[in-house]
C-alpha cells in the first residue's frame, strides 16, 4: 500500500470561480480545475458570494465566510468532493431561503 506524501504543503496563489468550475492556481505552478457541482453551497451562491473568499493560514484552505464553506487544498488534490450530508445541505438551503 502506498501513502501520499507531499514534498511541500500546497498553497493557493490565485482562485477563480465561474458558474461551472472552481479554478485554483497553486504557488508551485499547478492549476486545479474541479466542477463547481462538487460543492453545492457554491453552486447555490450568488456571483458576489462566490467572489468573497479568503485564504486560511498560508493558503492551505479557502473559506467563503458568507456561505460557511471551507475547502482544503489537500482535499482538492485528492479529488474529494464536499463531505456535507444531504440533510445538512438541505437545512442550509432552507435557512438561506428563509424557511425554518
PyMOL commands that set and color helices and strands:
alter all, ss='L'
color gray80, all
select helices_A, chain A and resi 36-38+40-43+47-51+73-77+86-96
alter helices_A, ss='H'
color red, helices_A
select strands_A, chain A and resi 12-17+21-26+31-35+54-56+61-64+69-72
alter strands_A, ss='S'
color yellow, strands_A
deselect
rebuild
show_as cartoon
